[in-house]
Amino acid sequence: MKYIREFNNYNRMNENSSGEFQEELGKALVYMKKYFDDVDNNSHLYNLGEDEIYNYKLQKKSYYNFIETDFPRGLQNIPDPVKLYRILKVNNIKDIRKDNLGKHYVGDPNLFYDDGFLDSIGILKNFKEYFYVIEINTPLININIRDSIFSKYNFPDEYEYIIKDSTNIEIVDITKFEMK
Protein backbone atom coordinates (compact mmCIF):
# COMPACT_ATOMS: atom_id res chain seq x y z
CA MET A 1 0.00 0.00 0.00
CA LYS A 2 1.56 3.28 -1.08
CA TYR A 3 0.25 5.17 1.96
CA ILE A 4 1.60 2.79 4.59
CA ARG A 5 4.02 5.45 5.82
CA GLU A 6 1.06 7.57 7.01
CA PHE A 7 -0.04 4.75 9.28
CA ASN A 8 3.47 4.06 10.51
CA ASN A 9 4.33 7.72 11.11
CA TYR A 10 1.12 9.07 12.59
CA ASN A 11 3.05 10.12 15.72
CA ARG A 12 4.55 13.00 13.75
CA MET A 13 1.06 14.51 13.69
CA ASN A 14 0.24 17.00 16.38
CA GLU A 15 3.47 16.46 18.27
CA ASN A 16 2.37 18.87 20.98
CA SER A 17 -0.94 17.13 21.56
CA SER A 18 -1.81 14.89 24.44
CA GLY A 19 -0.98 11.20 24.58
CA GLU A 20 -4.70 10.43 24.72
CA PHE A 21 -5.27 12.26 21.42
CA GLN A 22 -2.31 10.45 19.83
CA GLU A 23 -3.62 7.09 21.03
CA GLU A 24 -7.11 7.79 19.67
CA LEU A 25 -5.65 8.90 16.35
CA GLY A 26 -3.46 5.82 16.11
CA LYS A 27 -6.39 3.49 16.74
CA ALA A 28 -8.49 5.23 14.09
CA LEU A 29 -5.71 5.02 11.51
CA VAL A 30 -5.10 1.32 12.20
CA TYR A 31 -8.85 0.64 11.93
CA MET A 32 -9.06 2.43 8.56
CA LYS A 33 -5.97 0.64 7.25
CA LYS A 34 -7.61 -2.69 8.15
CA TYR A 35 -10.83 -1.57 6.45
CA PHE A 36 -9.02 -0.64 3.22
CA ASP A 37 -6.96 -3.84 3.29
CA ASP A 38 -10.16 -5.88 3.71
CA VAL A 39 -11.91 -4.14 0.83
CA ASP A 40 -8.87 -4.19 -1.46
CA ASN A 41 -7.79 -7.78 -0.74
CA ASN A 42 -11.00 -9.72 -0.19
CA SER A 43 -12.76 -9.28 -3.50
CA HIS A 44 -15.28 -6.74 -2.17
CA LEU A 45 -14.56 -4.65 -5.25
CA TYR A 46 -15.59 -7.46 -7.62
CA ASN A 47 -19.24 -7.00 -6.68
CA LEU A 48 -19.21 -3.29 -7.39
CA GLY A 49 -19.96 -1.51 -10.63
CA GLU A 50 -17.43 0.70 -12.39
CA ASP A 51 -18.91 3.90 -10.91
CA GLU A 52 -18.92 2.44 -7.40
CA ILE A 53 -15.26 1.40 -7.72
CA TYR A 54 -14.38 4.88 -8.98
CA ASN A 55 -16.23 6.48 -6.03
CA TYR A 56 -14.51 4.13 -3.56
CA LYS A 57 -11.11 5.13 -4.96
CA LEU A 58 -12.02 8.83 -4.73
CA GLN A 59 -13.17 8.41 -1.14
CA LYS A 60 -10.01 6.52 -0.27
CA LYS A 61 -7.83 9.22 -1.86
CA SER A 62 -9.78 11.94 -0.03
CA TYR A 63 -9.26 10.10 3.25
CA TYR A 64 -5.49 9.89 2.73
CA ASN A 65 -5.34 13.55 1.75
CA PHE A 66 -7.15 14.36 5.01
CA ILE A 67 -4.42 12.50 6.93
CA GLU A 68 -1.57 14.24 5.09
CA THR A 69 -2.93 17.81 5.02
CA ASP A 70 -2.40 20.47 7.64
CA PHE A 71 -5.25 21.84 9.69
CA PRO A 72 -7.75 23.39 8.91
CA ARG A 73 -8.38 20.91 6.08
CA GLY A 74 -6.60 17.93 7.52
CA LEU A 75 -5.25 16.16 10.59
CA GLN A 76 -1.70 17.55 10.56
CA ASN A 77 -0.67 20.22 13.06
CA ILE A 78 -4.02 20.81 14.72
CA PRO A 79 -3.57 23.50 17.40
CA ASP A 80 -4.64 22.96 21.00
CA PRO A 81 -7.10 24.48 21.73
CA VAL A 82 -8.60 24.28 18.26
CA LYS A 83 -10.74 27.01 16.68
CA LEU A 84 -13.73 25.60 14.78
CA TYR A 85 -16.75 26.98 12.92
CA ARG A 86 -20.34 25.90 12.37
CA ILE A 87 -23.05 27.38 10.19
CA LEU A 88 -26.60 27.37 11.55
CA LYS A 89 -29.93 28.22 9.94
CA VAL A 90 -32.09 30.26 12.29
CA ASN A 91 -34.53 33.12 11.82
CA ASN A 92 -32.90 35.30 14.43
CA ILE A 93 -29.64 35.25 16.38
CA LYS A 94 -31.75 34.97 19.54
CA ASP A 95 -32.96 31.56 18.31
CA ILE A 96 -29.48 30.04 18.62
CA ARG A 97 -29.38 27.57 21.50
CA LYS A 98 -25.94 28.32 22.90
CA ASP A 99 -26.17 25.39 25.29
CA ASN A 100 -26.61 22.91 22.41
CA LEU A 101 -24.77 24.05 19.27
CA GLY A 102 -24.20 20.58 17.87
CA LYS A 103 -21.09 18.53 17.18
CA HIS A 104 -20.26 19.07 13.48
CA TYR A 105 -17.74 21.85 12.75
CA VAL A 106 -15.12 22.87 10.21
CA GLY A 107 -11.72 24.41 10.75
CA ASP A 108 -11.87 26.73 7.74
CA PRO A 109 -14.77 29.22 7.56
CA ASN A 110 -13.95 29.82 3.87
CA LEU A 111 -15.64 26.48 3.18
CA PHE A 112 -18.96 28.23 3.76
CA TYR A 113 -18.38 30.04 0.44
CA ASP A 114 -17.66 26.85 -1.51
CA ASP A 115 -20.60 25.60 -3.60
CA GLY A 116 -19.55 21.95 -3.26
CA PHE A 117 -19.42 22.22 0.51
CA LEU A 118 -22.73 24.09 0.73
CA ASP A 119 -24.41 21.50 -1.50
CA SER A 120 -22.96 18.72 0.63
CA ILE A 121 -24.52 20.13 3.81
CA GLY A 122 -27.82 20.93 2.10
CA ILE A 123 -27.56 24.70 1.62
CA LEU A 124 -28.48 26.14 -1.76
CA LYS A 125 -26.36 29.04 -3.00
CA ASN A 126 -29.39 31.25 -3.68
CA PHE A 127 -30.81 30.70 -0.20
CA LYS A 128 -33.30 33.09 1.33
CA GLU A 129 -33.03 31.85 4.91
CA TYR A 130 -30.85 33.41 7.60
CA PHE A 131 -27.60 31.73 8.53
CA TYR A 132 -25.15 32.45 11.32
CA VAL A 133 -21.54 31.35 11.75
CA ILE A 134 -20.56 30.18 15.20
CA GLU A 135 -16.85 30.37 16.08
CA ILE A 136 -15.71 28.24 19.01
CA ASN A 137 -12.59 27.11 20.80
CA THR A 138 -12.39 23.60 22.20
CA PRO A 139 -9.60 21.40 23.58
CA LEU A 140 -7.98 19.16 20.98
CA ILE A 141 -8.92 16.08 22.97
CA ASN A 142 -12.59 17.04 22.46
CA ILE A 143 -12.32 16.17 18.76
CA ASN A 144 -13.72 12.73 17.98
CA ILE A 145 -10.98 11.59 15.59
CA ARG A 146 -12.61 8.35 14.52
CA ASP A 147 -15.92 10.00 13.62
CA SER A 148 -14.10 12.87 11.89
CA ILE A 149 -12.13 10.39 9.77
CA PHE A 150 -15.28 8.44 8.86
CA SER A 151 -17.01 11.69 7.98
CA LYS A 152 -14.20 12.64 5.61
CA TYR A 153 -14.33 9.21 4.02
CA ASN A 154 -18.12 9.30 3.59
CA PHE A 155 -18.40 12.99 2.66
CA PRO A 156 -15.25 13.90 0.71
CA ASP A 157 -16.39 17.51 0.07
CA GLU A 158 -16.63 18.21 3.78
CA TYR A 159 -13.66 18.89 6.04
CA GLU A 160 -15.56 18.21 9.19
CA TYR A 161 -14.31 17.84 12.72
CA ILE A 162 -16.79 16.20 15.02
CA ILE A 163 -16.54 17.06 18.68
CA LYS A 164 -17.32 14.67 21.52
CA ASP A 165 -18.91 17.05 24.01
CA SER A 166 -20.80 20.11 22.79
CA THR A 167 -20.66 21.61 26.30
CA ASN A 168 -16.84 21.53 26.33
CA ILE A 169 -16.56 24.60 24.11
CA GLU A 170 -16.02 28.32 24.40
CA ILE A 171 -18.12 30.47 22.06
CA VAL A 172 -15.81 33.08 20.54
CA ASP A 173 -18.17 34.81 18.12
CA ILE A 174 -21.52 34.56 16.35
CA THR A 175 -21.90 36.48 13.09
CA LYS A 176 -24.54 36.67 10.39
CA PHE A 177 -23.45 34.80 7.28
CA GLU A 178 -23.45 36.78 4.06
CA MET A 179 -22.72 35.10 0.73
CA LYS A 180 -19.80 36.78 -1.04
C-alpha positions as CSV (number, residue, x, y, z in Angstrom):
1,M,0.0,0.0,0.0
2,K,1.6,3.3,-1.1
3,Y,0.3,5.2,2.0
4,I,1.6,2.8,4.6
5,R,4.0,5.5,5.8
6,E,1.1,7.6,7.0
7,F,0.0,4.8,9.3
8,N,3.5,4.1,10.5
9,N,4.3,7.7,11.1
10,Y,1.1,9.1,12.6
11,N,3.1,10.1,15.7
12,R,4.5,13.0,13.7
13,M,1.1,14.5,13.7
14,N,0.2,17.0,16.4
15,E,3.5,16.5,18.3
16,N,2.4,18.9,21.0
17,S,-0.9,17.1,21.6
18,S,-1.8,14.9,24.4
19,G,-1.0,11.2,24.6
20,E,-4.7,10.4,24.7
21,F,-5.3,12.3,21.4
22,Q,-2.3,10.4,19.8
23,E,-3.6,7.1,21.0
24,E,-7.1,7.8,19.7
25,L,-5.7,8.9,16.4
26,G,-3.5,5.8,16.1
27,K,-6.4,3.5,16.7
28,A,-8.5,5.2,14.1
29,L,-5.7,5.0,11.5
30,V,-5.1,1.3,12.2
31,Y,-8.8,0.6,11.9
32,M,-9.1,2.4,8.6
33,K,-6.0,0.6,7.3
34,K,-7.6,-2.7,8.1
35,Y,-10.8,-1.6,6.4
36,F,-9.0,-0.6,3.2
37,D,-7.0,-3.8,3.3
38,D,-10.2,-5.9,3.7
39,V,-11.9,-4.1,0.8
40,D,-8.9,-4.2,-1.5
41,N,-7.8,-7.8,-0.7
42,N,-11.0,-9.7,-0.2
43,S,-12.8,-9.3,-3.5
44,H,-15.3,-6.7,-2.2
45,L,-14.6,-4.7,-5.2
46,Y,-15.6,-7.5,-7.6
47,N,-19.2,-7.0,-6.7
48,L,-19.2,-3.3,-7.4
49,G,-20.0,-1.5,-10.6
50,E,-17.4,0.7,-12.4
51,D,-18.9,3.9,-10.9
52,E,-18.9,2.4,-7.4
53,I,-15.3,1.4,-7.7
54,Y,-14.4,4.9,-9.0
55,N,-16.2,6.5,-6.0
56,Y,-14.5,4.1,-3.6
57,K,-11.1,5.1,-5.0
58,L,-12.0,8.8,-4.7
59,Q,-13.2,8.4,-1.1
60,K,-10.0,6.5,-0.3
61,K,-7.8,9.2,-1.9
62,S,-9.8,11.9,0.0
63,Y,-9.3,10.1,3.2
64,Y,-5.5,9.9,2.7
65,N,-5.3,13.6,1.8
66,F,-7.2,14.4,5.0
67,I,-4.4,12.5,6.9
68,E,-1.6,14.2,5.1
69,T,-2.9,17.8,5.0
70,D,-2.4,20.5,7.6
71,F,-5.2,21.8,9.7
72,P,-7.8,23.4,8.9
73,R,-8.4,20.9,6.1
74,G,-6.6,17.9,7.5
75,L,-5.2,16.2,10.6
76,Q,-1.7,17.6,10.6
77,N,-0.7,20.2,13.1
78,I,-4.0,20.8,14.7
79,P,-3.6,23.5,17.4
80,D,-4.6,23.0,21.0
81,P,-7.1,24.5,21.7
82,V,-8.6,24.3,18.3
83,K,-10.7,27.0,16.7
84,L,-13.7,25.6,14.8
85,Y,-16.8,27.0,12.9
86,R,-20.3,25.9,12.4
87,I,-23.1,27.4,10.2
88,L,-26.6,27.4,11.5
89,K,-29.9,28.2,9.9
90,V,-32.1,30.3,12.3
91,N,-34.5,33.1,11.8
92,N,-32.9,35.3,14.4
93,I,-29.6,35.3,16.4
94,K,-31.8,35.0,19.5
95,D,-33.0,31.6,18.3
96,I,-29.5,30.0,18.6
97,R,-29.4,27.6,21.5
98,K,-25.9,28.3,22.9
99,D,-26.2,25.4,25.3
100,N,-26.6,22.9,22.4
101,L,-24.8,24.1,19.3
102,G,-24.2,20.6,17.9
103,K,-21.1,18.5,17.2
104,H,-20.3,19.1,13.5
105,Y,-17.7,21.8,12.8
106,V,-15.1,22.9,10.2
107,G,-11.7,24.4,10.7
108,D,-11.9,26.7,7.7
109,P,-14.8,29.2,7.6
110,N,-14.0,29.8,3.9
111,L,-15.6,26.5,3.2
112,F,-19.0,28.2,3.8
113,Y,-18.4,30.0,0.4
114,D,-17.7,26.8,-1.5
115,D,-20.6,25.6,-3.6
116,G,-19.6,21.9,-3.3
117,F,-19.4,22.2,0.5
118,L,-22.7,24.1,0.7
119,D,-24.4,21.5,-1.5
120,S,-23.0,18.7,0.6
121,I,-24.5,20.1,3.8
122,G,-27.8,20.9,2.1
123,I,-27.6,24.7,1.6
124,L,-28.5,26.1,-1.8
125,K,-26.4,29.0,-3.0
126,N,-29.4,31.3,-3.7
127,F,-30.8,30.7,-0.2
128,K,-33.3,33.1,1.3
129,E,-33.0,31.8,4.9
130,Y,-30.9,33.4,7.6
131,F,-27.6,31.7,8.5
132,Y,-25.1,32.5,11.3
133,V,-21.5,31.3,11.7
134,I,-20.6,30.2,15.2
135,E,-16.9,30.4,16.1
136,I,-15.7,28.2,19.0
137,N,-12.6,27.1,20.8
138,T,-12.4,23.6,22.2
139,P,-9.6,21.4,23.6
140,L,-8.0,19.2,21.0
141,I,-8.9,16.1,23.0
142,N,-12.6,17.0,22.5
143,I,-12.3,16.2,18.8
144,N,-13.7,12.7,18.0
145,I,-11.0,11.6,15.6
146,R,-12.6,8.3,14.5
147,D,-15.9,10.0,13.6
148,S,-14.1,12.9,11.9
149,I,-12.1,10.4,9.8
150,F,-15.3,8.4,8.9
151,S,-17.0,11.7,8.0
152,K,-14.2,12.6,5.6
153,Y,-14.3,9.2,4.0
154,N,-18.1,9.3,3.6
155,F,-18.4,13.0,2.7
156,P,-15.2,13.9,0.7
157,D,-16.4,17.5,0.1
158,E,-16.6,18.2,3.8
159,Y,-13.7,18.9,6.0
160,E,-15.6,18.2,9.2
161,Y,-14.3,17.8,12.7
162,I,-16.8,16.2,15.0
163,I,-16.5,17.1,18.7
164,K,-17.3,14.7,21.5
165,D,-18.9,17.1,24.0
166,S,-20.8,20.1,22.8
167,T,-20.7,21.6,26.3
168,N,-16.8,21.5,26.3
169,I,-16.6,24.6,24.1
170,E,-16.0,28.3,24.4
171,I,-18.1,30.5,22.1
172,V,-15.8,33.1,20.5
173,D,-18.2,34.8,18.1
174,I,-21.5,34.6,16.3
175,T,-21.9,36.5,13.1
176,K,-24.5,36.7,10.4
177,F,-23.5,34.8,7.3
178,E,-23.4,36.8,4.1
179,M,-22.7,35.1,0.7
180,K,-19.8,36.8,-1.0
